[in-house]
């Protein structure tokens, strides 16, 4: 991936993030203007600083985007970035990338769904079994036994051994 392509892709992501921050800061302002807070002046609302940061992020990302076009006409630069991006995706999305993505998705599901909906020990067992099966570590029954033992050891060690607060 060339520096110009990295700058181009990163600037697009940052522009989208900046726009998101701006929109959410306006939502914060509107919520603060309602009861019980009734903060109707935007400059003293809790959404003002994120609004300024979103604008700053968007503007600096636009500068980065412009620098990725340096020395080229805009239409030509867009065509070049598209060609470079397509060529990069053909080499980047291999089996290792796919495995890493699936692992990240499993962790996302565990963190944002399973732990929220199920008791910690059950969510952890499900996650570990899924990871062990995905990584093809032994037979399914061994994955279940190993996951139960690991979670039991974690709970015993941290909750009872160290007296640490564990999620319910």
N, C-alpha and C positions, 0 to 999 in steps of 0.2 A: 504494500500500500504506500503510495507516494505521500509526501508531506502535504501537497496541495489537496489530495483526496482526503487525508485525515482532517485537515483544517475544514474542508467543505462539509464533511459528514458531521464532525463535532459541532460546527457552527449551526447547522440545521437543528441538531438535537438541543443545543443551548437556546436557540430562538424559541423552539417549542416549549422548553422548560420555562423560559422567561415569560412567555405569554400565559402559561398555566399559573405561574406565581402571581402575575398581575390580576388575572381573573379571580383567583382565590382570595387575594387581598381585598378585592372589591366585595366579595362575599362576606369576608370578615367584617368589613365596614358596615355592610347592610345588617348583619346580625347584631353588631354593637349598637346600631341606631334604634333597635327595637327594645321593648321592655325586657329586663329591668334596668338596662344600662343607659339607654337613650343618649348615646354619644353621636350627635348629629354633625359635628365639625370633623371633617375628614382628616385634617392635620393632627388632631389629637387622638384619633381612633387607633386601635391596635392594628388596623390594616394598612396604616400609612407607611411604616418602615418596609414591610414586605413589598408594597407597591413600588417604592423607590428602588429597592433591590431588584425587583423584576424588570423595571425599566433599564437599570444599569446593566443587568445581565443581557437583556435583549440588544441594547446598543453595542455592547462590546462584542457580542456574537455577530452582529451585522458587520462590525469592523473586521472580524476574523473572516467572515464570508467574503467580504470585498478583497481581503488580502489573498484569499485562495484563487481569485481571478486575476491577480497581478500579471501584467504582460500579455493578457489575452482579451479578446472581445468577449462580452458576456455570453452571447449565443454559442460561440466557439468553446468557451470555458465550460459551459453546461454540458455540451456534447462530449468534451474530453472527460469530464468528471463521471458522466454516465458510463462511458466506455470503460474507464478505469474501474469503476465500481462493479460493473458486470463481470469484468475479468477477475477482480479480486474475489467476488462471491463464488466463482467457480472453483477457486483453489482453497478458500477459507472454510467452506461448509463441507467438511469431510466427516468421517466416522467419529473422530475424537471430539470435534465440535458438537456433533449430535449427542454423544454420550454426556458431555459436560452440560449441555442444555437440559437434557432429561433429568440429570441429577439436580440441577438448580430448580427445575419445576417441582420435583419431589420435595425439596427443602421448602419451597414456597408454600406448597399445599400443607405441609406439616406445620410451618410457622403461623400461617395466617388462617388456616381452617381447622385442622385437626386439634391443635392445642386450645383453640377457642371453643370448640364444640364438645370435646371429650376430656375425660380426666387425663392428667399428664402421663401417667403410666401407660394407659391404653393407647393414647396418641403416639407415644414414643415406640411402643411395641409395633404398631402398624407401620410407622415410618421405617424402623429398622428392618422389618421383614421386607418391605418394599425395596429398600436399598440393597439388602442382601440378595434378593431375587434378581434385581436389575443388574447387579454386579456378578451374578452367577456364582455366588459363594456357597457351594455345597447344595445339598438337596433341600427342598422346601421345608421338610420337617426339621432339619438341622437349623435352618434360618429362623424358624419360630422358636425353637429351644434356645438358641443363642441370643435372640432378641429379648426373650423373657428373662434370661439370666443377666444380661447386661443392664436392663432397666431395673431389675430387682437389686443388683449391686449398686447402681447409681442412687436409688432411693435409700437403701440401707446406709450407704457411705455418707451421703450428703445430709439426708434428713435426720438420721439417728446418730451417725458418727460425728459429723461436724455441727449438727444442730442448725443447719441452714434452712431457710424458708423455701419450701418447694411449691411449685404451682399445684393447684388442686386438680 
